[in-house]
């Protein structure tokens, strides 16, 4: 899914003629497992909830001309970006998004019998019988206003003490499932609460095997220590589609020897057939090399170091 197709899919839910509805579910932790319970809310509140999330989708995604849309395996440092989750290994806890669309019905949460102490998040489905999206919103302590905090609310001319807990929701959310595509709006939430850090490290180890098989490096152990760092593991994960790994070793070595930024900083073995990384600088530059960060302008004959790259020659499927 590319950005244009995503926007087209989302625009469907903004059309009032499509009979769009919404449902809210609580994600609760019980005995170290996540369970999903249907939250029954009155129709007026349900419609307002739906409209608030649709307004967020319209303003922050559809009408946001500066928004970038990247594969999560290629995440870089740019801002104003959302990601398509394109990695085969997915945190198990996020399967609930697929399940809520596929199955729909859940036991109802009963406020007289249950409590919200184990509340982890909120699932929101938006759509009709034939077409739905699912949103996930992480629960934070400020979303739940408990009665033991001495809450007061206005009633006529007086302030009255609240006798029940209150849930306060804004219109933002963390993840979205659209046509079986997981869209990540808040990468930090994915990393901190859903085990994505483990996925990153696993992916980095897989890429290390590919780099080793490429035989460009004299000794893969020169990178193994770096891969333990999450920041570096992210950089290594990005290399899974690196075009540099498909370039003949001899050509890569010639490039290093003739590049003003790399020559003298990245070393070689005695016969000059393999790269040797002995310094922190050489390891950093080598990862940038594999990421194809060193580009050449055909217009000005200048060399550039560019971290974020948007390809112009897209294939037919991407178009």
VEXVEXKOL-907013 format. One record per residue (C-alpha): x, y, z negated; residue in one letter. Coordinates in pm, whole numbers, plus 50000, padded with zeros to 5 digits. Layout:
BEGIN
X, Y, Z, A;
...
This chain:
BEGIN
50000, 50000, 50000, X;
50137, 50342, 50095, X;
50028, 50682, 49963, X;
49784, 50751, 50246, X;
49599, 50424, 50193, X;
49588, 50480, 49816, X;
49431, 50823, 49860, X;
49180, 50682, 50106, X;
49079, 50407, 49861, X;
49043, 50651, 49572, X;
48837, 50899, 49774, X;
48564, 50634, 49802, X;
48490, 50668, 49430, X;
48442, 51044, 49453, X;
48150, 51007, 49695, X;
47824, 51024, 49494, X;
47644, 50838, 49773, X;
47835, 50521, 49684, X;
47647, 50469, 49357, X;
47954, 50482, 49136, X;
47920, 50380, 48772, X;
48159, 50323, 48484, X;
48212, 50096, 48184, X;
48436, 50127, 47880, X;
48613, 49842, 47700, X;
48829, 49829, 47387, X;
49156, 49636, 47392, X;
49207, 49495, 47042, X;
49493, 49299, 46891, X;
49378, 48995, 46694, X;
49620, 48731, 46571, X;
49891, 48874, 46800, X;
49666, 48835, 47107, X;
49491, 49106, 47307, X;
49115, 49067, 47334, X;
48879, 49287, 47533, X;
48539, 49396, 47401, X;
48267, 49588, 47582, X;
48193, 49930, 47428, X;
47828, 50018, 47469, X;
47788, 50394, 47510, X;
47486, 50605, 47599, X;
47430, 50690, 47965, X;
47502, 51063, 47940, X;
47833, 50999, 47766, X;
47915, 50722, 48014, X;
47856, 50952, 48312, X;
48067, 51227, 48156, X;
48345, 50978, 48088, X;
48331, 50862, 48450, X;
48335, 51219, 48584, X;
48626, 51319, 48364, X;
48844, 51035, 48492, X;
48738, 51095, 48853, X;
48824, 51464, 48815, X;
49168, 51364, 48688, X;
49214, 51131, 48987, X;
49106, 51406, 49226, X;
49321, 51682, 49074, X;
49632, 51488, 48975, X;
49651, 51234, 49259, X;
49431, 51304, 49563, X;
49477, 51682, 49578, X;
49833, 51683, 49446, X;
50033, 51759, 49761, X;
50364, 51745, 49573, X;
50300, 51396, 49435, X;
50552, 51126, 49524, X;
50449, 50761, 49561, X;
50731, 50509, 49518, X;
50778, 50140, 49459, X;
50863, 50092, 49094, X;
51172, 49890, 49190, X;
51304, 50207, 49357, X;
51222, 50453, 49077, X;
51459, 50749, 49059, X;
51483, 51071, 48861, X;
51234, 51280, 49054, X;
50931, 51426, 48875, X;
50563, 51430, 48973, X;
50562, 51067, 49081, X;
50345, 50757, 49049, X;
50460, 50403, 49126, X;
50328, 50095, 49296, X;
50432, 49789, 49098, X;
50611, 49583, 49364, X;
50798, 49334, 49144, X;
50683, 48972, 49136, X;
50745, 48947, 48762, X;
50474, 49146, 48584, X;
50420, 49197, 48211, X;
50156, 48945, 48108, X;
49957, 49197, 47907, X;
49871, 49388, 48224, X;
49679, 49089, 48366, X;
49376, 49223, 48179, X;
49327, 49479, 48458, X;
49280, 49204, 48716, X;
49069, 48999, 48477, X;
48826, 49279, 48391, X;
48751, 49339, 48760, X;
48726, 48967, 48841, X;
48515, 48869, 48540, X;
48352, 49188, 48416, X;
48142, 49064, 48125, X;
48287, 49074, 47775, X;
48143, 49033, 47426, X;
48008, 49361, 47290, X;
48194, 49547, 47019, X;
47963, 49586, 46717, X;
48043, 49890, 46507, X;
47846, 49751, 46213, X;
48045, 49427, 46204, X;
48383, 49515, 46358, X;
48645, 49782, 46297, X;
48895, 49957, 46521, X;
49206, 49892, 46313, X;
49358, 49670, 46583, X;
49279, 49905, 46870, X;
49556, 49895, 47133, X;
49403, 50063, 47435, X;
49104, 50129, 47657, X;
48997, 49972, 47984, X;
48772, 50172, 48210, X;
48615, 50025, 48522, X;
48478, 50265, 48784, X;
48283, 50162, 49094, X;
47989, 49951, 49207, X;
47925, 49582, 49264, X;
48133, 49570, 49581, X;
48424, 49801, 49499, X;
48590, 49877, 49167, X;
48905, 50021, 49019, X;
49029, 49959, 48666, X;
49212, 50212, 48449, X;
49417, 50145, 48136, X;
49469, 50406, 47868, X;
49708, 50337, 47581, X;
49561, 50402, 47236, X;
49748, 50645, 47013, X;
49675, 50729, 46649, X;
49538, 51071, 46741, X;
49267, 50905, 46954, X;
49101, 50765, 46641, X;
48973, 51009, 46381, X;
48900, 50802, 46073, X;
48646, 50909, 45812, X;
48905, 50878, 45534, X;
49065, 51198, 45672, X;
48769, 51403, 45544, X;
48625, 51499, 45883, X;
48369, 51779, 45903, X;
48139, 51851, 46193, X;
47880, 52130, 46239, X;
47513, 52051, 46178, X;
47281, 52349, 46219, X;
47436, 52618, 45996, X;
47643, 52385, 45778, X;
47948, 52165, 45794, X;
47869, 51800, 45723, X;
48111, 51526, 45627, X;
48154, 51254, 45890, X;
48047, 50912, 45765, X;
48200, 50713, 46053, X;
48519, 50702, 46256, X;
48541, 50909, 46574, X;
48713, 50828, 46903, X;
48866, 51119, 47093, X;
48962, 51059, 47458, X;
49106, 51292, 47716, X;
49088, 51219, 48089, X;
49443, 51094, 48144, X;
49541, 50729, 48176, X;
49855, 50517, 48213, X;
49785, 50250, 48477, X;
49534, 50188, 48753, X;
49444, 49879, 48955, X;
49336, 49954, 49313, X;
49278, 49665, 49555, X;
49501, 49438, 49344, X;
49777, 49700, 49350, X;
49898, 49804, 49007, X;
49966, 50178, 49006, X;
50180, 50313, 48722, X;
50129, 50674, 48623, X;
50331, 50668, 48301, X;
50651, 50470, 48338, X;
50754, 50540, 47979, X;
50441, 50366, 47848, X;
50516, 50063, 48063, X;
50870, 50040, 47931, X;
50799, 50102, 47562, X;
50481, 49903, 47506, X;
50448, 49640, 47778, X;
50785, 49467, 47794, X;
50894, 49623, 48121, X;
51246, 49663, 47981, X;
51278, 49283, 47988, X;
51160, 49277, 48349, X;
51422, 49538, 48442, X;
51702, 49336, 48282, X;
51584, 49014, 48447, X;
51571, 49183, 48785, X;
51917, 49331, 48732, X;
52062, 48986, 48663, X;
51905, 48857, 48986, X;
52064, 49143, 49180, X;
52399, 49071, 49018, X;
52385, 48723, 49169, X;
52322, 48876, 49512, X;
52615, 49117, 49470, X;
52840, 48829, 49366, X;
52735, 48624, 49671, X;
52815, 48922, 49894, X;
53184, 48878, 49800, X;
53253, 49249, 49810, X;
53368, 49247, 49447, X;
53679, 49069, 49330, X;
53516, 48986, 48995, X;
53144, 49027, 48912, X;
53234, 49037, 48540, X;
53350, 49392, 48603, X;
52982, 49490, 48626, X;
52826, 49248, 48379, X;
52896, 49461, 48074, X;
52736, 49762, 48240, X;
52424, 49563, 48321, X;
52345, 49528, 47950, X;
52258, 49896, 47939, X;
51894, 49966, 48031, X;
51992, 50280, 48223, X;
52241, 50086, 48435, X;
52006, 49788, 48468, X;
51753, 50024, 48630, X;
52016, 50135, 48882, X;
52107, 49775, 48958, X;
51741, 49677, 49000, X;
51711, 49940, 49273, X;
51977, 49758, 49474, X;
51756, 49461, 49562, X;
51675, 49622, 49900, X;
52016, 49781, 49945, X;
52113, 49794, 50314, X;
52478, 49815, 50206, X;
52470, 49450, 50093, X;
52399, 49355, 50456, X;
52699, 49546, 50590, X;
53018, 49342, 50657, X;
53265, 49368, 50369, X;
53536, 49501, 50601, X;
53311, 49789, 50708, X;
53231, 49883, 50348, X;
53602, 49885, 50257, X;
53679, 50105, 50559, X;
53404, 50342, 50447, X;
53553, 50368, 50098, X;
53901, 50430, 50237, X;
53774, 50713, 50456, X;
53532, 50884, 50218, X;
53668, 51188, 50034, X;
53470, 51111, 49718, X;
53558, 50741, 49698, X;
53912, 50702, 49822, X;
54158, 50669, 49536, X;
53879, 50623, 49281, X;
53763, 50274, 49383, X;
54048, 50024, 49397, X;
54111, 49699, 49586, X;
54288, 49369, 49531, X;
54644, 49318, 49653, X;
54549, 49235, 50013, X;
54276, 49499, 50031, X;
53992, 49257, 50102, X;
53788, 49296, 49781, X;
53685, 49584, 49557, X;
53832, 49598, 49207, X;
53661, 49806, 48941, X;
53890, 49896, 48653, X;
53750, 50231, 48535, X;
53411, 50362, 48428, X;
53425, 50612, 48715, X;
53489, 50340, 48975, X;
53192, 50136, 48846, X;
52962, 50439, 48859, X;
53072, 50524, 49213, X;
53038, 50162, 49324, X;
52673, 50151, 49215, X;
52609, 50475, 49403, X;
52778, 50321, 49706, X;
52553, 50015, 49694, X;
52252, 50244, 49662, X;
52361, 50409, 49988, X;
52379, 50748, 49821, X;
52660, 50875, 50044, X;
52501, 51015, 50357, X;
52636, 51196, 50661, X;
52462, 51481, 50842, X;
52470, 51440, 51220, X;
52374, 51807, 51250, X;
52648, 51966, 51038, X;
52908, 51685, 51014, X;
52890, 51722, 50635, X;
52883, 51442, 50379, X;
52623, 51438, 50103, X;
52559, 51258, 49776, X;
52181, 51213, 49758, X;
52004, 51007, 49492, X;
51644, 51032, 49613, X;
51595, 50916, 49970, X;
51274, 50903, 50171, X;
51312, 50700, 50487, X;
51188, 50855, 50809, X;
51198, 50537, 51018, X;
50913, 50348, 50851, X;
50814, 50009, 50981, X;
50469, 49936, 51123, X;
50333, 49792, 50797, X;
50434, 50103, 50602, X;
50273, 50328, 50863, X;
